């Protein structure tokens, strides 16, 4: 019933827009006709040329109106399709694969193609680390934990909603961070290259998660960690894949951990705190061993 309501609402909005565009066109035509009736003393040839020009102008306006209606219809369909799946730290419903009406999703993904969006998604399910859809949600395995750097132990990772969108670190005491330095850890279904993968979600902003990819601006290193608002589905699917959100977490015998991504059978890119900055970057090497972190409290 909820799906039907959503569909009706989208259709209603589109019809309202169509009616408004048609009404605006009628008003423009009436104004143009009144202007023509008030003109006198022009030659017949000029009248013919003006009529021809008006027909072209009218045709262009109609074409423009039809383009607006078509765009609105496409947007309405895309919005409706967006409502059929979830993208959140608890359930990442985008498999990372693309599709269209003639090239559907690979059957092994158990995914559904949404042509207006152009993506293979999990209707009523969640994507696993292997890019397939599963019925279960991600498992919450830890709540309200902090990530403290091992080499520079006074610095903790935190979600910063800044212009660059990068994850940062802070030395401020816990009470000043208003839970921006607290993480929930979710384990996603299945595995990737025989490794379990996880989503690091924000406690303060439940729709936010840590993502890693190539840096969007010129910086010290080509990769960086970002604070990603998963509620913005369109932006997430345009600029992110599951490989950048589902993270690998490794732990050694000392309880120190490394957090990274392994894109397309390449080397793992590890998150690290670089000397002289409070931002979290990514590297395949071990610069200053700033890539080791520890959970507080320990898991």
Secondary structure, 3 states (H helix, E strand, C coil): CHHHHHHHHHHHHHHHHHHHHHHHHHHHHHHHHHHHHCCCCCCHHHHHHHHHHHHHHHHHHHHHHHHHHHHHHHHHHHHHHHCCCCECCCCECEEEEECCCCCCCCHHHCCEEECCCCEEECCCCEECCCCCEECCCCEEEEEEEEEEECCCCCCEEECCCCCCCECEEECCCHHHCCCCCCEEEEECCCCECCECCEEEEECCCCCEEEEEEECCCCCCCCEEEEEEECCCHHHHHHHCCHHHHCEEEEECCCCCEEEEECHHHCCCEEEEECCCCCEEEEECCCHHHCCCEEEECCC
